[in-house]
């Protein structure tokens, strides 16, 4: 995983055809993407996620993080999906740790 700047991370993935991504980015229909830019999540993403059904929450965050729509997310290899999920859980864990620390300081 390479950090491009403080707001974006790029991860390598198994070569994958993302039909909607290719169309949106004017790439050939059979273009195989080998890395994804992941944008950092914002607090607003978590607020929106909390209003969704549990089954849709991770998909929403993955879409926000990658810019891929539902159809393209379904094309991800399981290993690549796990990489993205791990990053999301890392953000959420850090958020939770900070909230707990703030509660302790208020006590």
C-alpha positions as CSV (number, residue, x, y, z in Angstrom):
1,X,0.0,0.0,0.0
2,X,1.5,3.4,-1.0
3,X,0.4,6.7,0.5
4,X,0.1,9.2,-2.2
5,X,-0.8,12.1,0.1
6,X,-2.6,12.5,3.4
7,X,-6.1,12.2,1.8
8,X,-5.6,9.3,-0.6
9,X,-4.0,5.8,-0.4
10,X,-3.5,3.5,-3.4
11,X,-3.8,-0.3,-3.0
12,X,-2.8,-2.9,-5.5
13,X,-5.5,-5.3,-6.5
14,X,-5.8,-8.4,-8.7
15,X,-6.4,-7.2,-12.3
16,X,-10.1,-6.6,-12.5
17,X,-12.5,-5.3,-15.1
18,X,-14.9,-2.7,-13.6
19,X,-17.5,-2.0,-16.3
20,X,-19.0,1.1,-14.8
21,X,-15.7,2.5,-13.7
22,X,-14.3,2.0,-17.2
23,X,-17.3,3.7,-18.7
24,X,-17.1,6.6,-16.3
25,X,-13.4,7.1,-16.9
26,X,-13.5,6.6,-20.7
27,X,-11.5,3.4,-20.6
28,X,-11.9,0.5,-22.9
29,X,-14.6,-1.9,-21.7
30,X,-12.1,-4.7,-21.1
31,X,-9.6,-2.5,-19.3
32,X,-8.2,-4.3,-16.2
33,X,-7.6,-2.1,-13.2
34,X,-4.6,-3.1,-11.1
35,X,-4.8,-0.6,-8.3
36,X,-7.4,1.6,-6.6
37,X,-7.2,5.0,-5.1
38,X,-8.8,5.0,-1.7
39,X,-10.1,8.4,-0.4
40,X,-10.2,8.9,3.3
41,X,-13.7,8.6,4.9
42,X,-15.3,11.6,6.4
43,X,-17.4,11.9,9.6
44,X,-20.5,12.5,7.4
45,X,-20.0,9.1,5.8
46,X,-20.3,7.5,9.2
47,X,-23.5,9.5,9.9
48,X,-25.1,8.4,6.6
49,X,-24.0,4.8,7.1
50,X,-25.6,4.6,10.5
51,X,-29.0,5.4,8.9
52,X,-28.7,2.4,6.5
53,X,-29.7,-1.2,7.1
54,X,-26.8,-3.2,8.6
55,X,-26.5,-5.3,5.4
56,X,-25.9,-2.1,3.3
57,X,-23.5,-0.3,5.7
58,X,-20.2,-1.9,4.5
59,X,-21.1,-1.6,0.9
60,X,-21.8,2.1,1.3
61,X,-18.5,2.7,3.0
62,X,-16.6,0.7,0.4
63,X,-18.3,2.7,-2.3
64,X,-17.4,6.0,-0.7
65,X,-13.8,4.9,-0.1
66,X,-13.2,3.5,-3.6
67,X,-15.6,5.5,-5.8
68,X,-16.8,2.2,-7.2
69,X,-20.6,1.6,-7.6
70,X,-22.4,-1.5,-6.3
71,X,-22.0,-3.4,-9.6
72,X,-18.3,-2.7,-9.7
73,X,-17.8,-3.6,-6.0
74,X,-19.3,-6.9,-6.8
75,X,-16.4,-7.5,-9.3
76,X,-13.8,-7.2,-6.5
77,X,-11.8,-10.3,-5.7
78,X,-12.4,-11.5,-2.1
79,X,-8.8,-10.8,-1.1
80,X,-9.1,-7.2,-2.4
81,X,-12.4,-6.8,-0.8
82,X,-10.9,-7.9,2.5
83,X,-8.1,-5.3,2.1
84,X,-10.6,-2.5,1.7
85,X,-12.7,-3.8,4.6
86,X,-9.6,-3.9,6.8
87,X,-8.9,-0.3,6.1
88,X,-12.5,0.7,6.9
89,X,-12.3,-1.2,10.2
90,X,-9.0,0.5,11.0
91,X,-10.7,4.0,10.5
92,X,-13.6,2.9,12.7
93,X,-11.4,1.4,15.4
94,X,-9.4,4.6,15.6
95,X,-12.5,6.7,15.7
96,X,-13.9,4.6,18.6
97,X,-10.6,4.8,20.5
98,X,-10.6,8.6,20.2
99,X,-14.2,8.7,21.4
100,X,-13.4,6.5,24.4
101,X,-10.4,8.6,25.3
102,X,-12.5,11.8,25.2
103,X,-15.1,10.1,27.5
104,X,-12.3,9.3,30.0
105,X,-11.0,12.8,29.9
106,X,-14.5,14.2,30.6
107,X,-14.9,11.9,33.7
